[in-house]
Amino acid sequence: MEFFCYHRDRPGSLPLRDRLIEAHWSYMDGYDKELIARGPTFAADGETPTGSVHIVDLPSAAAARAFAFDEPGYQAGAYRDVLLRRWRNLLGRTMWEFPGGRSGGDRFLVLGLGPERPGDALAVPAAHRDELIAFGPLLSDDGTVRLGTAALVRAADADAARAVLGDLERYAAIEVHDWEFGGRR
């Protein structure tokens, strides 16, 4: 089962996150084979971290909850909340297999949230396929209801990144965050 996990930073937690970076990376090293994508999000200044994205393939919802809530930053109080949803990898690859590589161009996390759409299928947008790093639906716990869409995309700007969602009217809220490939530097 694939899961999308987004830890959103608590305001003022940057010093704590900085102290925990090695513990975070060591924790993620334990999930190296299960990770589909990972990386930090940033404020508009492109420097200040605002969260941490992990897309992971784990055997159960219980394993996903343990992954999200045993993470050292979460345990220490660095995050204000965690978005954890079942997810489906519509590209069938990891971020490391993205033909565009790790660098070149701006990268974004795009979240289209709610409302519930029972039985609503999501297709990879053909016009954006070459720029998609990860793309799939955010799903209910049982995987039957689409609650939104999550995408990691290379785009010229936030508006171009938002366009990967297609019909924006189908979402109650849309978030676009600066994002970069994660892992040890």
Long-range contacts (C-beta under 8 A, 24 or more apart in sequence): 1-57, 1-58, 1-59, 1-60, 1-61, 1-64, 1-86, 1-143, 2-36, 2-55, 2-56, 2-57, 2-86, 2-87, 2-88, 2-89, 2-136, 3-55, 3-56, 3-57, 3-58, 3-61, 3-64, 3-67, 3-84, 3-85, 3-86, 3-87, 4-53, 4-55, 4-83, 4-84, 4-85, 4-86, 4-87, 4-136, 4-138, 4-150, 5-53, 5-54, 5-55, 5-56, 5-64, 5-67, 5-68, 5-82, 5-83, 5-84, 6-41, 6-51, 6-52, 6-53, 6-54, 6-82, 6-83, 6-84, 6-109, 6-111, 6-150, 7-51, 7-52, 7-54, 7-68, 7-71, 7-73, 7-74, 7-78, 7-79, 7-82, 8-50, 8-51, 8-79, 8-80, 8-81, 8-82, 8-83, 9-49, 9-50, 9-51, 9-52, 9-78, 9-79, 9-80, 10-77, 10-78, 10-79, 10-80, 11-80, 13-73, 13-77, 13-78, 13-79, 14-48, 14-49, 16-73, 16-76, 16-77, 16-78, 17-49, 17-73, 17-78, 20-72, 20-73, 20-76, 20-78, 23-72, 23-73, 24-52, 24-71, 24-72, 24-73, 25-183, 25-184, 27-70, 27-71, 27-72, 28-54, 28-182, 28-183, 31-56, 31-67, 34-58, 35-94, 36-89, 36-94, 36-95, 36-134, 37-94, 37-95, 37-133, 37-134, 37-152, 37-182, 38-95, 38-181, 38-182, 38-183, 39-95, 39-107, 39-152, 39-179, 39-180, 39-181, 39-182, 39-183, 40-179, 40-180, 40-182, 41-109, 41-177, 41-178, 41-179, 42-177, 42-178, 42-179, 42-180, 43-178, 44-178, 46-178, 50-177, 51-79, 51-177, 52-182, 53-109, 53-152, 53-179, 53-182, 54-182, 55-87, 55-89, 55-134, 55-150, 57-89, 61-86, 61-141, 83-111, 85-138, 85-139, 85-147, 85-148, 85-150, 86-138, 86-139, 86-140, 86-141, 86-143, 87-136, 87-137, 87-138, 87-139, 87-150, 88-136, 88-137, 88-139, 88-143, 89-134, 89-136, 90-122, 90-123, 90-124, 90-135, 90-136, 90-137, 91-124, 91-132, 91-134, 91-135, 91-136, 95-133, 95-134, 95-152, 95-181, 98-132, 98-133, 99-130, 100-130, 100-131, 100-133, 100-154, 102-181, 104-154, 105-154, 105-155, 105-156, 106-154, 106-155, 106-156, 106-157, 106-178, 107-133, 107-152, 107-153, 107-154, 107-155, 107-178, 107-179, 107-180, 107-181, 108-152, 108-153, 108-154, 108-155, 108-158, 108-161, 108-176, 108-177, 108-178, 108-179, 109-150, 109-151, 109-152, 109-175, 109-176, 109-177, 109-178, 109-179, 110-149, 110-150, 110-151, 110-152, 110-153, 110-161, 110-162, 110-164, 110-165, 110-174, 110-175, 110-176, 110-177, 111-138, 111-148, 111-149, 111-150, 111-173, 111-174, 111-175, 111-176, 111-177, 112-148, 112-149, 112-150, 112-165, 112-168, 112-170, 112-171, 112-173, 112-174, 113-138, 113-147, 113-148, 113-171, 113-172, 113-173, 113-174, 113-175, 114-147, 114-148, 114-171, 114-172, 114-173, 115-172, 116-140, 116-145, 116-146, 116-147, 117-145, 117-146, 117-147, 117-170, 118-144, 118-145, 118-146, 119-144, 120-146, 122-146, 122-149, 125-164, 125-166, 128-153, 128-163, 128-164, 131-155, 131-164, 132-164, 135-164, 152-179
